[in-house]
């Protein structure tokens, strides 16, 4: 499988379990590994452990242990494709991953045959992160092994198509690239014409989106955000101006868009500095970041150099 260039990276916020969860996930998925671990001192949550890891197919993740402030929920999950045309024993591998993710977790949709797949299930693991495992159609167009999946519920139900159009127009070098299926007439709760399934591409990364009118007791929150890596301050400014819709959520490079999805707009150089720094340099960068809303690349470079 082709590795994804790191332009958009899912970020998982844990209370204390980031390193433990990363080890758990990398033990479950093939071709997976931990890539970095850093401690950020003197944050508002105390010392925070920051880890990065890659899962099957090169999908990169960042995770942080920074206190019990946000709870994972199924509004953002991760779809895992098991493609018989690419993977020997795809069905058996799906069952194996399902069984491991099920340990201490809860079933959202049972592993079974559905009209859209010979085998599919939706599971919330013991940490609360949700995974949709699917045996894909080998005759269909190839997709990455792991895709972030957005479910629009509550006040934003029915806005999945609007959101996809907005994201596609916001990110440069982006094409819709995917497909859309709508709810037909007569569905119990979901309005005819809203999005039953859509997939789309942002900066060479695939996502999926859907509406759900069921009575959910959750919504998008900061437990899962998306880090957008930028090469210049102009890029940071552009994404910030287009995406940020909730001024009170602006902090340390974080923002929240008009649909409630959280993003982190970060300079690519900062990631490189954090991975190749002394403890003193990391602390300086961290303290400077805590004082910012939108990140200032020139100031961060200055702080890093001391």
N, C-alpha and C positions, 0 to 999 in steps of 0.2 A: 504494500500500500504506500501511496505517495505521502510524504510528510507535508503538513500544512506549514506555510510560512506564518510566523507569529505576528499577526496583525490585530486579531481579536482573540482574547483569551478569557474563558470563563473563570470567575473568581468566587471561591466558596468561603463563607464566613462561619467559623465554628466558635463554640465557647472555648474549649480546651483541646479539642480532638483533631486538629488539622493534620499533624504528623501521623497520628494513629490511623486516621481515615485514608491518608495518601498511601500508606503502606498496605492498608486493606485493599484499596482499589488496584494498586499495581500488582498485588498478588493474585488478583482475579482475572484481569484482562491480559491476553497475550501481548508480547512485544511492548511491555510497559516498564517504566523505571522512574525513580526519584531523580530530579535533576539539580535541586539546590535547597538549602535550608539556611535561614537567617533569623536572628533574634533582633527585634526592634525594641529598644529600651525606652522606658519613660513615656509610653503612649498614654492616652486617657484611660486605656484598659490595663495599664501596667506594662510588663514585658510581654510582647506579642511575638509568637512564633510564626514565621512566614515560610511556607514550603511551596516548591513547584515540582510538578511531575507530568509525565506524558503517559497517555493510555493508548491502547490499540489504534494503529493507523497514524500515530504521531499527534493525536489531539492533545494539546497542552492545557494544563490547568494551573491555577494558583490557589492556594488555600491559606487562611490565616486563623490563628487562635487569638481572639481578641474580645472575649467576653460574651455573656448570654443575652445579647441585644436583639438578635434577629433569629427567626425560626425558619428552617427550610419548609417549603410546601410544594405541591405539584404544579403551581403556576409556571414554574420553569423546571423542566426535566431534561433528561438526555436520552435521545433515541439511539439505540445500538443496532446496527444493521448486520445481520448474519446472512451473507450472500453465498448460496451454494455454488455459484459460478467462480467464486474467488477462494472459498474456504472449504477444504475437505471436511466432511462430517459437520457441516454448519448446524444442523439440527441438534446434534449431540453437544456441540459447544454452547449453543444457546441454553440448553437445559442445564449444563454445568454452571454457567455464569448465573443463571436464574437461581439455582439452588444455593449458591454462595451468597448472592445478594439478599436472599430471603432470610438468612440467619439473623434472627433478632429484628427483622423488618416486618412490614405489613403489605398485604396484597391489595392493590387498587383495582386491577382487572386481572382475573385469573389467567394463567398460561393455558391457552386453548386455541382452537381453530376459529377464525373469524372470516367474514366475507372478504376482507382486504388482505388476509394473510393465512397461510396454512398453520402458522404458529406465532402467537403474539401474547405478551403479558406486560402489565405495568406494575412495578414494585417500588415501594418506598423503603430504603435500606435502614439499618439500625441507627444511622446518623440523621436520617430524615431526608436525604437526597433521593430524588425520584428518577427511575430508569424505565424506559420503554424498550423492551427487547422484541425484535421482530425478525422473522425469517423472510427475507426479501425475495421478490420475484426475479429469478436470474435473467429473465428476458427484458427486464426494465433497465432504464438508464442508470449507470453506476453512480452511487453516492458514497461519501466517506463512511467509515465504520461508526463514528459517533457524531451526532448533530445536536446542538442545543435546540430545545423545543419550547415555544412560548404558547401558553394557553390564556386566552383573554376571557375573563370571567367578571361577574358583578357589574360594576359601573362601566367597564370597558368591554363587556361582552358585545359582540357585533362590530367591533372596531379592528379586528385582525387584518382585514384587507387594507384599511386605511393606514394601519401601522406599518404593514409591509411596504406599501407605496412610499410612506414617509422615510423608512430606513433605506430603501433602495435609492431614493433621491438624495439622501443625506451623505451616503458614503461614496467616495470617489472610486472609479474603476470598478463599478458594480453593475451587474445585470440581474434582472429578475431571475432568468435562467431556469426556473422551475415550473411547477404545475400547481393548479388550484382546483379543488373539488368543493362544491357547495352543498349545503344541506338541502335535500329535496322537500317538496311539500309533504306535510303530514307527519313530520317528526314531532315527538311528544312535547318537547320544550323549545328546541332550537328553531329559530326563525328561518324560513325558506330563503335561500340565497346567501346566508352568512357562511363563513368559511368552516368547512368540516376538516379540511387539510390543505395546507399550502407549504411548499418549500421554496426557498429563495437564497441568493448568494450575496454576501457582503464582504468585500475585500478578499475574495477567493475562499471564504468560509461559508459553508452551508448552514442554514437554520431552517426550522419548520415553525408553523404557526397555525392555530386553530381557535375558533370560538367555542365556548361551552356555556349554555344557559342554565345548566343544572344549579342547584342551590349550594354553592361552595362557600365555605367559611374562611376563605383565604384570598389573598391578592398578591400582586407583585410586591416584593420588598427587597431590602439590601442583602439578604442572605446569599443570593446569587446575583452578581453583577457581571458586566463585561468590560474588560480592560481593552482599550483601544490604543495601540502603540503608534505614536506620531514621530516623524522625522524632524519636524521644524515647529517653531512657535506658531507660525502661520496656520499649520494644520491643527494644532491644539486650539487656537482661537476659533477656527472655522467650525470644528465639531462642537466646541463648547457653546458657541452662539446658536447653532442649529438645534442641539439636543436639549440643553438645559431649560426646564420649564417650571421648576420648583426652587426658588431662590434659597429657601431655608434648608434645602438638602445639599447645597453646594459646600463642599469641604474636602480639603486634601486631594483635589483632583476628581472627587466624586460629584456626580450630578444625577438628577432624576428627570426622565423625559415626560411628555404630556400623557403617556399611557401608564406611567408608574414604574417603568423599567429603569434600573439603575445602571449607570455606565461610569467607568473611570477613564479619563482622558489623560494619558501619561506619555512623556517623552521616551522614545526607545532607548536613548542614552542613559536614562535613569536606571532602567533595568540592568543594563550592562555595568553601570557603576555599582549598583547594589551587589552584583555577583562577583565583583573584583575589587573589593574594598577592605580596608582595615575596619575594626570595630569602631574606631573614632570617626572615620569617614561616614560610615553607616549612621551613626548617631547624629552627626551634623546634618546629613540629608533628611533624616527622619524628623528632627526638630524643625528644620526649615519648612518641610512639607506640612507639618501640623499647623503652621501659621498661615498657610495659603488656602484659597478656595480653588481658583483656576491655577494650575501649576505654571511657574515662570522658569523656563528652561535655562535662560542666562543666569538667573540667580542661583539655581540649583548647581550649575557648573561651577559658579564662583564659590559656593559653600563647599562643594566637594573638594576643590583644590586647596581650600583653607586660606 
